């Protein structure tokens, strides 16, 4: 049980944008100072009826999460991608309501309202999820996440196997070879190379202007980050609802500063030594796309093959990293049917 907890229901949120000096870097946004218009409407649409909660861990860190849905509903833990936060939510939550879900969206150290934990890997955020479940007096839950969530999900399943009814990973990151890194979008590929060479300051110089661009105009920044995205991903990015969700989530995730993203980037590109793949006994369905330029399919297939009870489901041949966006109901039904 945690030492303390607080909760509030939110319908509005003021996204703070820091004014920072320009630094020389290898990634240069073309539109660093464009404001995102209508941010109040954006916020109200995504956060209507969402409850915010926090608890304090034994090391003094604050861990934040959000909830949506009836507290008597079927609990579903959502683990956001990178960079993500407790506001990584869908504006249209009809698929959740129709299935009577109590949706718990977690947040990792250094993002949003959650305190940083320097040097962390994947076991610490996994234990944070267990602490949230302890506080909520929930035993076993369904777990779903995407992209950079995958090692955190697997660490949770390996360290707390009795807490997972079934798990779904969407276009998840996986340990990659040099050839696979070369297939990634430019930002991911360069970040991997910098981490593997031990150049943490170089990683900071790479990500700092990206963060500033995201705070100024998340949509324009994300379009440039996704430099190798297929047409199917670009069609998703053109949708007003997706843009609404991305704007709030990205700004809040990076609002506190760059350190949380640096810590997670180092963890993702380093050996996953604290993820015991053989101990992941829960049922895992891993959905992936052939043209995913953020997380190559071959790396995902290799990791799925190493899991004791997992299967890989491929999206369409021309789809990429955002392929799951319009399939929420189908993906949820498959997950819930396994547990």
C-alpha positions in Angstrom: 0.0 0.0 0.0 1.3 3.4 -0.9 2.1 6.1 1.6 -0.3 8.7 0.1 -2.6 9.1 -2.8 -4.6 12.0 -4.4 -7.3 12.1 -7.0 -9.2 14.7 -9.0 -11.5 14.7 -12.0 -10.3 16.8 -14.9 -12.0 18.4 -17.9 -9.4 21.1 -18.6 -5.6 21.3 -18.4 -3.2 24.2 -19.1 -0.3 23.0 -21.1 2.8 25.0 -20.1 5.3 25.7 -22.8 8.8 26.6 -21.7 10.8 29.3 -23.4 14.2 27.9 -24.0 17.3 29.1 -25.9 18.1 27.5 -29.2 20.9 24.9 -29.1 23.0 23.5 -32.0 21.8 20.0 -32.9 21.6 17.6 -35.8 17.8 17.5 -35.9 16.3 20.9 -36.8 12.5 21.5 -36.8 11.3 23.6 -39.7 8.5 25.2 -37.7 9.8 25.6 -34.1 7.6 28.5 -33.1 4.2 27.7 -34.5 1.5 27.6 -31.7 -1.1 24.9 -31.7 -4.5 26.7 -32.0 -7.6 25.7 -30.1 -5.6 24.0 -27.2 -8.4 24.5 -24.7 -10.9 22.7 -26.9 -8.3 20.0 -27.5 -7.9 19.5 -23.8 -11.6 19.4 -22.9 -12.3 16.8 -25.6 -9.7 14.4 -24.4 -10.0 14.8 -20.6 -13.7 14.9 -20.1 -14.6 12.6 -17.3 -11.0 11.5 -16.7 -9.8 11.1 -13.1 -6.2 11.9 -12.1 -4.5 10.0 -9.3 -1.0 9.9 -7.7 0.8 7.9 -5.1 4.1 8.2 -3.4 6.6 5.4 -3.7 9.0 4.4 -0.8 11.8 6.3 -2.5 9.8 9.5 -2.4 8.9 9.6 -6.1 5.4 10.6 -7.2 3.8 8.1 -9.6 0.8 9.5 -11.6 -1.9 7.8 -13.6 -5.4 8.5 -15.0 -8.6 6.5 -15.0 -11.7 6.5 -17.1 -14.9 4.5 -16.6 -16.9 3.0 -13.8 -14.8 1.8 -10.9 -16.7 -1.4 -10.9 -15.9 -2.1 -14.6 -13.4 -4.6 -15.9 -9.9 -3.1 -15.2 -7.6 -2.5 -18.2 -4.1 -1.1 -17.7 -2.8 0.9 -20.7 0.9 1.5 -20.9 1.8 4.4 -23.2 4.5 4.6 -25.8 7.5 6.9 -25.9 7.2 9.8 -25.0 3.8 9.2 -23.4 2.0 10.0 -20.2 -1.3 9.5 -18.3 -3.0 11.7 -20.9 -2.2 9.3 -23.7 -5.9 8.7 -24.2 -8.5 8.3 -27.0 -10.9 11.2 -27.4 -13.5 8.7 -28.6 -13.8 6.3 -25.7 -16.9 4.5 -27.0 -14.9 1.2 -27.4 -14.1 1.4 -23.7 -17.6 2.3 -22.5 -19.2 -0.4 -24.6 -17.1 -3.0 -22.9 -17.6 -1.6 -19.4 -13.9 -1.0 -18.9 -12.2 0.8 -16.1 -9.2 2.1 -18.0 -6.1 2.9 -16.1 -3.4 4.7 -18.1 0.0 4.7 -16.5 2.9 7.1 -16.6 6.6 6.4 -16.3 9.3 8.3 -14.3 10.2 11.7 -15.6 7.1 12.2 -17.8 4.1 14.4 -17.0 3.4 14.5 -13.3 5.6 11.5 -12.4 9.0 12.0 -10.6 12.2 11.2 -12.4 14.3 8.2 -11.5 17.8 8.6 -13.0 19.4 5.4 -14.3 16.2 3.5 -14.3 15.5 0.6 -16.7 12.3 -1.3 -17.0 11.9 -3.1 -13.7 11.2 0.1 -11.8 8.2 1.3 -13.9 6.9 -2.3 -13.8 7.0 -2.3 -10.0 5.2 1.1 -10.1 2.3 -0.5 -12.0 2.1 -3.2 -9.4 2.0 -0.5 -6.7 -0.9 1.2 -8.5 -2.8 -2.1 -8.5 -2.1 -2.6 -4.9 -3.4 0.8 -4.0 -6.5 0.2 -6.1 -6.9 -3.2 -4.6 -6.9 -4.9 -8.0 -5.6 -8.4 -8.4 -5.1 -9.4 -12.0 -5.8 -7.1 -15.0 -5.6 -7.1 -18.8 -2.6 -5.1 -20.0 -2.2 -3.3 -23.4 0.4 -0.9 -24.7 2.2 0.3 -27.8 5.6 1.1 -29.2 8.1 2.0 -26.3 5.7 0.3 -23.8 6.8 -3.2 -24.8 9.8 -3.8 -22.5 7.9 -2.2 -19.6 4.9 -4.5 -20.2 7.2 -7.6 -20.5 9.0 -6.6 -17.3 5.7 -6.3 -15.5 4.5 -9.7 -16.7 7.8 -11.3 -15.8 8.1 -9.7 -12.3 4.4 -9.9 -11.4 3.0 -12.8 -13.3 -0.1 -13.2 -11.1 -1.2 -9.7 -11.9 -1.7 -10.2 -15.6 -4.7 -11.9 -17.1 -3.6 -11.4 -20.7 -1.4 -8.9 -22.6 -1.4 -7.2 -25.9 1.5 -5.3 -27.5 0.9 -3.0 -30.4 3.9 -2.3 -32.8 6.2 -2.7 -29.9 9.9 -1.9 -29.7 12.3 -4.8 -29.6 16.1 -5.2 -29.4 17.4 -4.5 -32.8 20.4 -5.3 -35.0 22.5 -2.7 -36.8 20.6 -3.5 -40.0 17.2 -3.1 -38.3 18.3 0.2 -36.8 19.2 1.5 -40.2 15.6 0.9 -41.3 14.2 3.1 -38.5 13.0 6.7 -38.8 16.0 9.1 -38.5 15.4 10.2 -34.9 15.2 6.6 -33.6 18.2 5.4 -35.6 20.4 8.3 -34.4 19.3 7.9 -30.8 20.2 4.2 -30.9 23.7 5.0 -32.3 24.3 7.7 -29.7 23.3 5.5 -26.8 25.4 2.5 -28.1 28.4 4.8 -28.4 27.9 6.1 -24.9 27.3 9.6 -26.1 24.6 10.8 -23.6 25.4 14.4 -24.2 24.9 13.8 -27.9 21.5 12.3 -27.2 20.6 15.4 -25.2 21.6 17.6 -28.1 19.6 15.5 -30.5 16.4 15.4 -28.4 16.4 18.9 -27.0 15.2 20.7 -30.2 12.7 18.0 -30.8 11.2 18.6 -27.4 11.0 22.3 -28.0 9.4 21.7 -31.4 6.8 19.3 -29.8 5.9 21.9 -27.2 5.4 24.6 -29.8 3.5 22.5 -32.4 3.2 18.8 -31.7 1.5 17.9 -35.0 4.1 19.6 -37.2 6.9 18.2 -35.1 5.5 14.6 -35.2 5.1 14.8 -39.0 8.8 15.6 -39.4 9.8 12.9 -36.9 7.9 10.3 -38.9 10.1 10.9 -41.9 9.8 7.3 -43.2 6.2 6.7 -42.3 4.1 5.0 -45.0 1.1 6.6 -46.6 -1.2 4.7 -44.2 0.4 6.3 -41.2 0.2 9.7 -42.8 -3.5 9.3 -43.3 -3.9 8.6 -39.6 -1.9 11.6 -38.8 -4.2 13.8 -40.9 -7.2 13.0 -38.7 -8.4 15.7 -36.4 -9.2 13.3 -33.6 -5.7 11.8 -33.7 -4.2 15.2 -33.7 -6.3 16.2 -30.7 -5.0 13.3 -28.7 -1.4 13.6 -29.8 -1.2 17.3 -29.0 -2.3 16.9 -25.4 -0.3 13.7 -24.7 3.0 14.8 -26.2 3.0 18.3 -24.6 2.1 16.9 -21.1 4.7 14.1 -21.4 7.5 16.5 -22.2 6.3 19.5 -20.1 8.6 18.8 -17.1 11.8 18.7 -19.1 14.0 16.4 -21.2 15.4 14.0 -18.5 12.6 11.5 -18.6 12.9 11.1 -22.3 16.7 10.8 -22.1 16.4 8.1 -19.4 13.9 6.1 -21.5 15.9 6.5 -24.7 18.9 5.1 -22.9 16.9 2.2 -21.5 15.3 1.3 -24.9 18.6 1.4 -26.8 20.6 -0.5 -24.2 20.5 -4.3 -23.5 17.2 -5.2 -21.9 19.0 -7.0 -19.0 16.2 -6.6 -16.5 13.5 -8.1 -18.8 13.3 -11.9 -18.2 11.7 -13.0 -21.4 11.5 -16.6 -20.3 9.5 -15.6 -17.2 6.7 -14.0 -19.3 4.2 -16.9 -19.0 1.1 -14.9 -19.7 -0.7 -15.0 -23.0 0.7 -12.3 -25.3 -0.6 -11.2 -28.7 1.8 -8.9 -30.5 0.3 -6.9 -33.4 2.8 -5.4 -35.9 3.0 -3.9 -39.3 5.3 -4.8 -42.2 6.1 -1.1 -43.0 6.7 0.0 -39.4 9.6 2.4 -39.6 9.7 3.0 -35.9 10.0 -0.6 -34.8 11.1 -3.0 -37.5 8.9 -6.1 -37.9 11.9 -8.5 -38.0 13.0 -7.4 -34.5 9.5 -7.9 -33.2 9.2 -11.4 -34.7 12.5 -12.4 -33.0 11.3 -11.2 -29.6 7.9 -12.9 -30.0 9.6 -16.2 -30.9 11.5 -16.0 -27.6 8.3 -15.5 -25.5 6.9 -18.8 -24.0 3.2 -18.0 -24.9 3.0 -15.4 -27.6 1.8 -15.0 -31.2 2.4 -12.3 -33.7 -0.4 -10.9 -35.8 0.4 -8.8 -38.8 -1.5 -5.8 -40.0 -1.9 -5.1 -43.7 1.2 -5.1 -46.0 1.0 -1.3 -46.6 0.5 -0.3 -42.9 2.9 1.1 -40.4 3.4 2.2 -36.8 -0.1 3.7 -36.5 -2.0 0.7 -37.9 -3.8 -0.1 -34.6 -5.4 3.3 -34.3 -8.7 2.5 -36.1 -8.9 -1.1 -34.8 -9.5 -0.4 -31.1 -12.6 -2.5 -30.7 -11.2 -5.5 -32.6 -7.9 -5.4 -30.6 -9.7 -5.1 -27.3 -12.1 -8.0 -28.0 -9.1 -10.3 -28.9 -7.4 -9.3 -25.6 -10.4 -9.7 -23.4 -11.3 -13.1 -24.9 -7.9 -14.5 -23.7 -8.5 -13.7 -20.0 
